[in-house]
Amino acid sequence: MAVPHESRLRRRAAMMGTLLLAALTAPGPVVSQASSQASPSASQPAEPWRIITPPQVTQVLARDGTLIGEIGRERRLSVPLRSLPRYVGQAFIAVEDKRFYQHDGVDLVGVAGALKDAVTKGDLRGASTITQLLVGNMHPDIIDRRDRSPSRKLREQAAAREMERHYSKEQILEAFLNQISFGSGAFGIEMAARQYFGKGAADLTLAEAASLASMPKSPVLYDPVRNADRNRQRRNTVLALMAEQGYITAAQAAAAQREPLRTVSRTVSLAPWVTDVVRVQAERAGVPVMQGGFRIHTTVDAALQRQAQEALAEGIAEIESRPGFRGKRCAGEASASSAASKRPRVDDCLEGAVVVLDPASGDVRALVGGRDYARSSFNRAVDGNRQPGSSFKAFVYAQALAQGLTANAMVADTALRVRLDNGQVYAPDNADNSFLGAMTVREALARSRNPVAVQLALAVGMDSVAALARRAGLRAPIALYPSSALGASVVQPLDFVAAYAAFDNGGVSVDPRFMQRIEDRNGRVVHSASGGAMRAAMDPRVAFIVRDMMQDAVTRGTATAVRRLVPDHVPVAGKTGTTNDNADVWFVGMTPELVTGVWLGFDKPAMIAPGAAGGTLAGPIAGRILAAAYAGKSAGSWTPPPGLVPVELDRSTGQLATANTAPAQRYTEWFLLGTEPGAQAWPLSLFRLGPIGH
């Protein structure tokens, strides 16, 4: 009685003998009943011999054409065979199908050899040609290679022969190289070269080409990153075969065999959060980008995107190393697995978000939704909702100025007791637990004094403040409570930063824009994303004055860390934000060309550290981003709009400077025409009654 192994060998030998006989005597293509009944379609063509264009990736490009992301069900980007070094295709032929240029789609010599090995050596190797492999890989719904029956093999052989009648060897080899899987989600030679060696297939070395040619037999077993030794051994075998078959010399093979296997770690795309956003926007516009083959031209600056991601990661790591940090120290910790990374989940590590946009157009130049996309793909910049803290005060001051307050008016940083409608008493204090008394409005904003902001909001009405913020582009509802003046209502970081653009561009609101256009594989524009309608949010004179006051916040107020990092020739304005529980810290600021916002916090709100503040945590990250953006570049300037009057004042009193005013105390204050000192101004009694309290 034969042992099971011998039985398998005999069955396999008998099957291969049948296939050899059929291959020798077959007059033409044999089409299965299933395939003959199949209706032609893009997803299931009726002819298994036909070469079709396989699914491609949709490429996401920066504004300069740099590839920053990929979208698609299969990560593939087909390349012409003529663009590759000759040894790339030769490596695959040497190991997969050495008689590729001699057979008609079925290698009779190979089948006979496989039959002999099965009988004499117990070797159950196959004898499929590159053409047969292409048929099975390109049309798995018709020729299922998992089916081990002789009938499947016969159909495959017939289809391979028919393919060879219709296409040249070069077309078949090109299709094969662009079709096959190389594991880890990479399909085709181009994506494999990028994934494992960090370069295009046109730049592969001989040794690298042999490494990739090692993989079709088993992409997992011969993965050059995970199983480097196995891949190296099989690579050297491929090189030896290439020399044996005359594609390269023995010396070339030996030199390539001595080369170390240098791979790159697979990384996510340069702008993964941007890629996610444009995918959703493109699909909503009716463009099937997941089917692949499109090119999405975005507004992103590739260099600035990289700098923003690096600044956020470095800044978070630095914060985690500080004494008093309350969270888990995650810097240097390995990222989550690729499978987990596809889930947009919250994280237990300190997180952050960055938005950089053009205030004139709303074009997003950089967007970072977290510290590490591989750990968590949740986009905190777009989908997060967090309290902005004191950074919301800019809208309070803008509304107060719009209603007649002047920047030199004296206000009181004093204790308040505000009785709410529910009978409770709201008593805002300051981060330093002190009150500084009388000061100018400009000084109060620069030093972020909470009671002053609450008084102003009560004076103008929190509803009017919320309305101004909404006109500026803030979509989140602002609760009409005094605490909202200090940023107690949650906002979305992207919207919030975009709303700040109104202070930078003369009071006009802008809609954030990520896409410029989408092209199909033929270069035809299938979607153009025009900018949103420009809407007046505030008086341009008010926008100028508030921004000028926020320059003081950067120069000598709560955000001096930003000024220390940004080159002196670049004007910078901005406002810090910190929530009462030290769970959210912000800096939102601007230059003449960019509006930048940084948020830090835990996904589940908790104290970052005692005394955590936007100026010391978020500010330096924004400063590094802006410093990198302007490295070696010039900056514009802010020009006052018509209807403003400059007056030289004494900083300590807010009154007109005199001969006795020290030079260091002199500064230029800006007034709406008619409100400057000595002018016959409109009634301002609302702000001349002193502090508001209950």
Buried (B, 14 or more C-beta within 10 A) or exposed (E): EEEEEEEBBEEBBBBBBBBBEBBEEBEEBBBBEEBEEBEEEEEEBBBBBBBEEBBBBBBBBBBEEBBBBBBBEBBBBBBEBEEBBEBBBBBBBBBBBBEBEEBBBBBBEBBBBBBEBBBEEEEEEEBBBBBBBBBBBBBEEBBBBEEEEBEBBBBBBBBBBBBBEEBEBEEBBBBBBBBBBBBBBBBBBBBBBBBBBBBBBBEBBBBBBBBBBBBBEEBEBBBBBEBBEBBBEBBBBBBBBBBEBEBBEEEBBBBBBEBEBBBEEBEBBBBBBBBBBBBEBBEEBEBEBBBBBBBBBBBBBBBBBBBBBBBBBBBBBEBBEEEEBBBEEBBEEEBBEEEEBEEBEEBEBBBBBBBBBBBBBBBBBBBBBBBBBBBBBBBBBBBBEBBBBBBBBBBBBBBBBBBBBBBBBBBBBBEBEBEEEEEEEBEBEBBEEEBBEBBBBBBBBBBBBBBBBBBBBBBBEBEBBBBBBBBBBBEBEBEEBBBBBBBBBBBBBBBBBBBBBBBBBBBBBBBBBBBBBBBBEEEEEBBEBEBBEBBEBBBBBBBBBBBBBBBBBBBBBBBBBBBEBBBEEBBBBBBBBBBBEBBBBBBBBBBBBBBBBBBBBBBEEBBBBEEBBBBBBBBBBBBBBBBBBBEEEEBEEBEBBEEBBEBEBBBEBBEBBEEEBEEEEEBEBBBBEEBBBEEEBEEEEEBEEEBBBE
